[in-house]
Amino acid sequence: MNIKDKMKQFDPLVEEHSSSHTMVIPFFTEGVVDSKLDEKRFDANNLPIIASRDVVLFPGMTTPITVGRSKSLKVLDIAQKQHCYIGLFLQTNNDEEPTKKNLYATGCVAEVLKVLQMPDGTMSAILQGRHIAHLNELTKEMPYLVGDVTLIDEQQPNPKNKEYKALVGCIKDEIQQMASCQDNTLPPEILFALANFPDFNFMTTFLCSTFPMTISERQMLLEENNILRRVKDLHEIISNQLQFTLLKDKINRSTNKELSELQRKNYLYSQMQTIKEELGEGQNEEIDKLLEQINAKNLPDSVMNIFLREVNKLQRMNEQAPDYSPQFNYLRTIADLPWGKVSKDNMSLQNARKVLDHDHYGLEKVKERILEYIAVLQLRGNLKSPNLCLYGPPGEGKTTLGKSIAEALNRQ
């Protein structure tokens, strides 16, 4: 298949690629892509290079990239006109003008299959990885990056190697286990690959390109040219991700179970109320109001469980019992609290001084101590201790001082 035919088969894929998001296209070719390069299109001493911020390309894989930098646009233009290969190397940082020190030494020689001009002035290109390469040096940085590279051959394992087969089998089992979890974020093409790729090498390379991992982990896999060791590293990454996914799944299932138990209790309380009303034993209206008030608020599950338990205890009490009133006041205090609502503190010392002086005449030592406390709180951001204690006989201003502090801090 010549280059023009290759480009035509990617037309519908490029039309769908209208955002800057980069991913490996699940486009499956007939067999493994030949890593042998056309010598007429490859110059190891003068290879045009694109510096990538977030794409690691593996041999045999096909991926779209979005290009916006002028140097990279010129590389695509050269590749189109001369039908030459290019190099794709990951940046170590996000510098706009990367140099040799800003690029990882290991990258991939790629073939440009299709280029499309985007409405925002950027260009989308579909690249196919052909061969791993080591960047020896940048021979030119203007008007675009050109590098001297050395091709790196991948060391293929013996297909009959038992360790290799066992590792691939473990990887398949772990991915299937991840797919069965509630919090499954695996791309659908990964499961398709497991079911349809008979070639172990191609399947593991596909997983290196598509399995969710950090960009540094993906680069580490590319730098390992020994396929057996690369598969071992891939297995370790997938195993770690599996343990994390299983833990999240356990937490989610536990949360759902607790939520279901809470919903069951609420339903039973509702049914119990209906039965009592039918028997003429309607619940106290004040308790009904408490339940309506608490259901309208966003209480944590632990607090709601305690509240419902205490309501149940109150319902079994005689209204004339000595403990009824304290129990009811306790529940009303819980229901009156502003659950889930917070106000933003005003830590201005000038405002605090103004409010305290406006509301209280004298009490200079008390007001100075309050201002010192607010100043320390402002510097530290939080102050769990010590607590301020206002004491004295009735009528000296303790309550009004508290209200003034709340007003000064905008505490509602």
C-alpha positions in Angstrom: 0.0 0.0 0.0 1.5 3.3 -1.1 1.5 6.5 1.0 -1.5 8.0 -0.8 -3.7 5.0 -0.2 -2.7 5.0 3.5 -3.7 8.7 3.8 -7.2 8.0 2.2 -8.1 5.4 4.7 -7.7 7.9 7.5 -10.0 10.6 6.0 -13.1 9.7 8.1 -11.0 9.5 11.3 -9.4 12.9 10.7 -12.8 14.5 10.1 -13.9 13.3 13.6 -10.7 14.7 15.2 -11.8 18.3 15.7 -10.5 18.9 19.2 -7.0 19.2 20.7 -7.5 16.0 22.7 -4.9 13.4 21.8 -5.4 9.6 22.0 -4.3 6.5 20.2 -6.8 5.7 17.4 -8.1 2.2 17.7 -7.5 1.6 14.0 -6.3 -2.0 13.5 -4.2 -2.7 10.5 -3.7 -6.1 8.9 -0.9 -7.6 11.0 2.0 -5.8 12.6 3.4 -2.7 10.9 6.8 -3.3 9.3 9.4 -1.3 11.3 11.8 -1.3 8.3 12.3 2.2 7.1 12.4 3.4 3.5 16.0 4.6 3.2 15.0 7.2 0.5 12.7 8.9 3.0 14.9 8.6 6.1 18.0 10.6 6.9 19.3 9.7 10.4 21.6 12.7 10.4 18.9 15.3 9.5 15.6 14.1 10.8 12.9 16.8 11.2 11.6 16.7 14.8 8.3 17.6 16.5 8.5 18.2 20.2 5.4 16.8 21.9 4.0 17.9 25.3 1.7 14.9 25.9 2.1 12.2 23.3 4.4 9.1 23.4 4.2 7.2 20.2 5.1 3.5 19.9 6.2 1.6 16.8 3.2 0.2 15.0 0.7 2.5 16.7 -1.3 5.3 15.0 -2.3 8.5 16.8 -3.6 12.0 15.9 -1.7 15.0 17.2 -2.7 18.7 17.2 0.2 21.0 16.1 0.2 24.8 16.7 3.8 25.9 17.1 5.4 27.4 14.0 8.4 25.0 14.1 6.2 21.9 14.2 3.9 23.3 11.5 7.0 23.6 9.3 8.0 20.0 10.0 4.6 18.8 8.8 4.9 20.9 5.7 8.3 19.4 4.9 7.0 15.9 5.6 4.1 16.5 3.2 6.2 17.9 0.4 9.2 15.5 0.6 7.3 12.5 1.9 10.0 12.0 4.6 9.8 10.5 8.0 9.8 12.7 11.1 10.8 12.2 14.8 8.4 12.6 17.7 10.1 13.3 21.0 8.4 14.0 24.3 9.3 17.2 26.2 10.5 17.1 29.8 8.6 20.3 30.5 6.1 22.7 28.8 8.6 25.2 27.3 7.3 26.9 24.2 10.8 26.7 22.5 12.3 23.4 23.6 16.0 22.6 23.1 17.9 19.4 23.4 17.9 19.5 27.2 14.1 19.9 27.2 13.6 16.6 25.2 13.7 13.0 26.3 16.5 11.2 24.5 14.2 8.4 23.3 11.5 8.9 20.8 9.9 7.4 17.8 10.4 7.8 14.0 7.0 8.3 12.5 5.3 8.4 9.2 2.9 11.3 8.5 -0.3 9.7 7.1 -2.6 12.6 7.0 -2.6 16.4 7.7 -5.6 18.6 8.1 -5.9 22.3 8.6 -8.1 23.2 11.5 -10.4 26.3 11.8 -8.4 27.7 14.7 -5.2 27.9 12.7 -3.7 24.7 14.1 -3.1 21.5 12.2 -4.1 17.9 12.9 -1.8 15.1 11.8 -2.2 11.4 11.9 1.2 9.7 12.7 2.1 6.1 12.5 5.1 5.0 14.7 7.7 3.1 12.7 10.9 2.7 14.8 12.3 3.7 18.2 15.2 6.2 17.9 17.7 7.9 20.2 18.3 11.6 19.8 22.1 12.2 19.8 21.9 15.9 19.2 19.9 18.7 17.6 21.8 19.7 14.5 19.5 22.7 13.8 16.9 24.6 15.8 15.7 27.1 13.2 13.5 27.4 11.3 12.5 24.0 12.7 14.1 21.3 14.9 16.4 18.8 13.1 18.2 16.1 14.9 20.8 13.4 14.5 19.3 10.1 15.6 20.3 6.5 16.1 17.7 3.7 15.5 17.2 1.3 18.4 16.1 -2.2 17.7 13.6 -3.8 20.0 14.7 -7.1 21.5 11.8 -9.5 20.9 11.3 -12.4 23.3 10.9 -16.0 22.3 7.2 -16.6 21.5 7.5 -19.8 23.5 9.0 -18.1 26.6 6.8 -19.3 29.5 7.5 -16.2 31.6 6.4 -14.0 28.7 3.2 -16.0 28.2 2.5 -15.9 31.9 2.9 -12.1 32.1 0.6 -11.5 29.2 -2.0 -13.9 30.8 -1.7 -12.0 34.1 -2.2 -8.7 32.3 -5.3 -10.0 30.5 -6.8 -11.3 33.8 -6.1 -8.0 35.7 -7.7 -5.9 32.9 -10.8 -8.1 32.9 -10.9 -7.8 36.7 -10.7 -4.0 36.4 -13.5 -4.0 33.8 -15.8 -5.7 36.3 -15.4 -3.0 38.9 -18.0 -0.2 39.3 -15.5 2.5 38.8 -14.2 1.2 35.5 -12.5 3.9 33.4 -10.8 1.7 30.9 -11.2 2.8 27.3 -13.5 0.4 25.4 -10.8 -0.3 22.7 -8.6 -2.0 25.4 -11.2 -4.7 26.0 -11.7 -5.0 22.2 -8.0 -5.5 21.8 -7.9 -8.3 24.4 -10.6 -10.1 22.6 -9.3 -9.7 19.1 -5.5 -9.4 19.1 -3.8 -12.8 18.7 -0.4 -11.3 18.5 1.1 -10.8 22.0 3.7 -8.2 20.9 1.1 -6.0 19.1 -1.4 -6.3 22.0 1.2 -5.3 24.7 2.4 -2.4 22.6 -1.3 -1.3 22.2 -1.7 -1.5 26.0 1.5 0.6 26.5 -0.1 3.2 24.2 -3.7 3.2 25.5 -3.8 2.0 29.1 -4.4 4.9 31.6 -1.1 5.9 33.1 1.1 9.0 33.6 3.0 10.4 30.7 6.3 9.6 32.5 5.3 6.0 32.9 4.5 5.8 29.2 7.9 7.3 28.3 9.6 4.8 30.6 8.0 1.9 28.7 9.1 3.4 25.4 12.7 3.7 26.6 12.8 0.0 27.5 13.7 -1.7 24.2 13.8 -5.2 25.8 10.2 -6.4 25.2 10.1 -8.9 28.0 11.3 -6.2 30.5 8.8 -3.8 29.0 6.0 -6.2 29.6 7.1 -6.7 33.2 7.0 -2.9 33.7 3.6 -2.8 32.1 2.4 -5.6 34.4 3.6 -3.7 37.4 1.7 -0.5 36.3 -1.5 -2.4 35.6 -1.2 -4.3 38.9 -0.9 -1.0 40.9 -3.8 0.5 39.0 -5.9 -2.7 39.7 -5.2 -2.4 43.5 -6.2 1.2 43.4 -9.4 0.4 41.4 -10.3 -2.5 43.7 -9.9 -0.2 46.8 -12.1 2.5 45.2 -14.7 -0.2 44.2 -14.7 -1.5 47.8 -15.3 2.1 49.2 -18.0 2.8 46.6 -19.8 -0.5 47.4 -19.6 0.2 51.1 -21.0 3.7 50.6 -23.8 2.4 48.5 -24.6 -0.2 51.1 -24.8 2.4 53.8 -26.9 4.7 51.6 -29.3 1.8 50.9 -29.6 1.1 54.6 -30.4 4.8 55.3 -33.0 4.8 52.5 -34.5 1.6 54.0 -34.8 3.3 57.5 -36.4 6.4 56.0 -38.9 4.2 54.1 -39.8 2.2 57.3 -40.3 5.4 59.3 -42.6 6.7 56.6 -44.6 3.5 56.6 -44.7 3.5 60.4 -46.1 7.0 60.4 -48.8 6.0 57.9 -49.8 3.0 60.0 -50.0 5.2 63.1 -52.2 7.7 61.3 -54.5 4.9 60.2 -54.8 3.7 63.8 -55.5 7.2 65.1 -52.1 7.4 66.8 -50.7 10.3 64.8 -47.3 11.4 65.7 -46.7 14.7 67.5 -46.8 17.6 65.0 -43.7 19.0 66.5 -41.8 15.8 65.7 -43.2 15.9 62.2 -41.9 19.4 61.7 -38.5 18.3 63.0 -38.4 15.5 60.4 -39.4 17.8 57.6 -36.8 20.3 58.7 -34.0 17.7 58.9 -34.9 16.1 55.5 -34.5 19.5 53.8 -30.9 19.7 55.0 -27.8 18.0 53.7 -26.8 16.0 56.8 -23.8 13.6 56.8 -25.0 10.0 56.9 -23.5 9.4 60.4 -25.4 12.4 61.8 -28.7 11.3 60.1 -28.4 7.9 61.6 -27.9 9.3 65.1 -30.8 11.8 64.5 -33.2 9.0 63.4 -32.2 6.8 66.3 -32.9 9.6 68.8 -36.2 10.4 67.1 -37.2 6.8 67.5 -36.3 7.0 71.2 -38.4 10.2 71.5 -41.4 8.6 69.8 -41.4 5.8 72.4 -41.4 8.3 75.3 -44.5 9.6 77.1 -44.8 13.3 76.5 -45.2 13.8 80.3 -41.9 12.0 81.1 -39.1 14.1 82.6 -36.7 13.2 79.8 -39.0 14.1 76.9 -38.3 17.8 76.9 -34.4 17.6 77.0 -34.6 14.9 74.3 -36.8 17.1 72.1 -34.6 20.2 72.6 -31.5 18.1 71.7 -33.1 17.1 68.4 -34.4 20.6 67.7 -30.8 21.9 68.2 -29.5 19.4 65.6 -32.2 20.4 63.2 -31.6 24.2 63.7 -27.9 23.9 62.9 -26.9 25.3 59.5 -25.7 22.0 58.0 -23.6 22.5 54.9 -23.8 26.3 55.0 -20.7 28.4 55.8 -20.0 32.1 55.6 -16.7 33.7 54.5 -14.8 35.3 57.4 -13.9 38.9 57.3 -10.5 39.1 58.9 -10.1 42.9 58.7 -8.8 44.2 62.0 -10.0 47.7 61.1 -13.5 46.4 60.7 -13.3 44.4 63.9 -12.1 47.5 65.9 -14.9 49.6 64.3 -17.6 47.1 65.3 -16.3 46.6 68.8 -16.0 50.3 69.5 -19.4 51.0 68.1 -21.1 48.3 70.2 -19.2 48.7 73.5 -17.9 51.7 75.4 -14.8 51.0 77.5 -13.7 47.4 78.0 -10.4 48.3 76.3 -8.4 45.3 77.6 -11.1 42.9 76.5 -11.3 44.4 73.1 -7.5 44.5 72.7 -7.4 40.8 73.6 -10.1 40.0 71.0 -8.2 41.9 68.3 -5.0 40.1 69.2 -6.8 36.8 68.8 -8.2 37.8 65.4 -4.7 39.0 64.3 -3.2 35.6 65.1 -6.0 33.9 63.4 -5.4 36.0 60.3 -1.7 35.1 60.2 -2.1 31.4 60.8 -5.2 30.7 58.9 -6.6 28.5 61.6 -6.5 28.6 65.4 -7.8 25.6 67.2 -6.6 26.8 70.6 -6.6 28.6 73.0 -10.3 29.4 73.4 -11.4 32.8 74.6 -13.4 32.7 77.8 -15.6 35.7 78.8 -16.7 35.5 82.5 -18.3 37.9 84.9 -21.7 38.6 86.5 -24.8 39.1 84.3 -25.2 42.4 82.5 -21.5 43.1 81.8 -21.7 42.5 78.1 -20.5 38.9 77.5 -23.4 38.0 75.2 -23.2 41.3 73.3 -19.4 40.9 72.9 -20.0 37.5 71.4 -22.5 39.0 68.9 -20.1 41.8 68.1 -17.3 39.3 67.3 -19.6 37.3 65.1 -20.7 40.5 63.3 -17.1 41.7 62.9 -16.0 38.3 61.4 -19.2 38.0 59.2 -20.1 34.9 61.1 -23.8 34.2 60.5 
